[in-house]
Amino acid sequence: MEFEFTQEQKLFREAVREFAKEKIAPFEAEWDRKGEFPRSLFKELAQVGLAGIRIPEKYGGQGADAVTTGVAIEELSRFDFNVANFVIINNILTANVIVEYGSEKLKEMILPGVANGDIVLGIALTEPHCGSDAAAIRTRAVLDGDEWVISGEKSSISMVKYANYFVLYAKTKPEERHRGISAFLVPTNSKNIKFSYFDDVGYRPISRGALKLDEVRVPKEFLIGNLNEGFYYVMKTFDFSKTLLALSCLGAAEQSLEETIEYVKHRYAFDRPIAKFEGIQFKIAEHLTHLEACKLLCYKTLWMKDRGQSIAAQAAMCKWWAPKLAFEIIHDCILMHGNVAYSKDLPHERRMRNVMGIEIGDGTAEIQKIVIGREILGKEYVPYK
Ligand SMILES: Cc1cc2nc3c(=O)[nH]c(=O)nc-3n(C[C@H](O)[C@H](O)[C@H](O)COP(=O)(O)OP(=O)(O)OC[C@H]3O[C@@H](n4cnc5c(N)ncnc54)[C@H](O)[C@@H]3O)c2cc1C
């Protein structure tokens, strides 16, 4: 058993930290307030290899392994949770589907642009009537000559302000549930797509919104992978993204906890630093214990992924636990700061709002526990058909 990161991973962590401190941290509050990233950020991320961290080197990316990607996400998230989440959406939830299942033509068309920051991708799965039950989507794709014609509505879709393309899931066999879904690449400048934008609690610069597609036409070659296999692709992708999302929550909580540890050493009450009170020390000790355990679970899951092992159960464990834990830790950090942290002047309230989104996005805790039950007890115990 080996619990050390490699020398390269340690150096990489330092490099990401330096970059994030200089180029991201000074703007984090402003981007949250405006609900928008500057487009130049994507180019800056590309220059340091983060925009295409998981894209194979052949297409201009870094081809990083899963553990190294986790290191980048944890570190970025300490300085801006949303930038870390941009990297997850752009690399794992979307580009990865093209890497794993797309044709050579689609790979050449999309991946170099993602790696160099020119192309931004989003994933469009959820619909107004269904989220947890993703197999119930109603958006339809019908082949008409050399084009797919897509109609339907997508809701709760991240990156709506920036995406050049969506990896969109639609029914190609409506009488089937998960066996009737295919994945498509849909350019956002296609005719007949209308966008609307949400005013969110957290996750603000990522930008969430809805898409209305009314007979949107895309070339036949924009089908990703095989017909009717899209549901399998998205679920496989989620196993990886869920683990990274978990680490993004832990990175934010870790940063809040470290800042709080410094604060309690210098804040006095009853003639002594509040760090001397057991009521403070015990909270910190418990949070550090849980944080350490949850991080180990996340990195073990990524390590398993790098060895080609199935991570369905472990990824679901990371995903239900980490956002909940991060929310609780950051909440307590605010309380340990007293009145000063009940303000937008400190980053803790933003971090708390942000991690709460991941208690829902990519599947709620209840859905993760169903996945764990299925993996451990067997498919015959799944509580639905
Ligand atoms: C910040 C954020 C970003 C997102 N980004 C994207 C995106 O980019 N693309 C995209 O396609 N989607 C995105 N989503 C949507 C997200 O994936 C869904 O919100 C999620 O899958 C839950 O679906 P729902 O919101 O419709 O909740 P519902 O499915 O309506 O669930 C409501 C409640 O019922 C519970 N529930 C449902 N079924 C069961 C069950 N069988 N047993 C017990 N409890 C159950 C749920 O746990 C939840 O508490 C995003 C969501 C958020 C919050």
The ligand as a Gaussian input file, in Angstrom:
#p B3LYP/6-31G(d) Opt

LIG

0 1
 C      -25.624000      22.988000      -9.622000
 C      -26.264000      22.027000     -10.579000
 C      -25.719000      21.831000     -11.832000
 C      -26.323000      20.956000     -12.733000
 N      -25.794000      20.822000     -13.997000
 C      -26.394000      19.982000     -14.885000
 C      -25.903000      19.895000     -16.228000
 O      -24.918000      20.538000     -16.596000
 N      -26.547000      19.077000     -17.094000
 C      -27.623000      18.325000     -16.721000
 O      -28.130000      17.591000     -17.558000
 N      -28.128000      18.412000     -15.460000
 C      -27.539000      19.228000     -14.543000
 N      -28.048000      19.345000     -13.266000
 C      -29.259000      18.601000     -12.922000
 C      -28.998000      17.480000     -11.922000
 O      -28.269000      16.440000     -12.462000
 C      -30.356000      17.054000     -11.338000
 O      -30.829000      18.179000     -10.600000
 C      -30.275000      15.847000     -10.434000
 O      -30.040000      14.690000     -11.180000
 C      -31.554000      15.676000      -9.597000
 O      -32.685000      15.745000     -10.386000
 P      -33.882000      16.734000     -10.028000
 O      -33.282000      18.049000      -9.637000
 O      -34.849000      16.723000     -11.124000
 O      -34.534000      16.139000      -8.720000
 P      -35.715000      14.983000      -8.632000
 O      -35.328000      13.888000      -9.521000
 O      -36.991000      15.705000      -8.925000
 O      -35.620000      14.619000      -7.140000
 C      -36.199000      15.394000      -6.106000
 C      -35.935000      14.716000      -4.763000
 O      -36.484000      13.395000      -4.773000
 C      -35.482000      12.459000      -4.411000
 N      -35.677000      11.183000      -5.112000
 C      -35.907000      10.974000      -6.426000
 N      -35.962000       9.653000      -6.686000
 C      -35.774000       9.010000      -5.506000
 C      -35.724000       7.647000      -5.106000
 N      -35.857000       6.647000      -5.997000
 N      -35.526000       7.356000      -3.798000
 C      -35.373000       8.356000      -2.878000
 N      -35.416000       9.673000      -3.194000
 C      -35.602000       9.989000      -4.492000
 C      -34.167000      13.109000      -4.814000
 O      -33.085000      12.549000      -4.086000
 C      -34.440000      14.560000      -4.481000
 O      -34.194000      14.784000      -3.104000
 C      -27.481000      20.242000     -12.348000
 C      -28.030000      20.442000     -11.087000
 C      -27.445000      21.333000     -10.210000
 C      -28.063000      21.566000      -8.862000

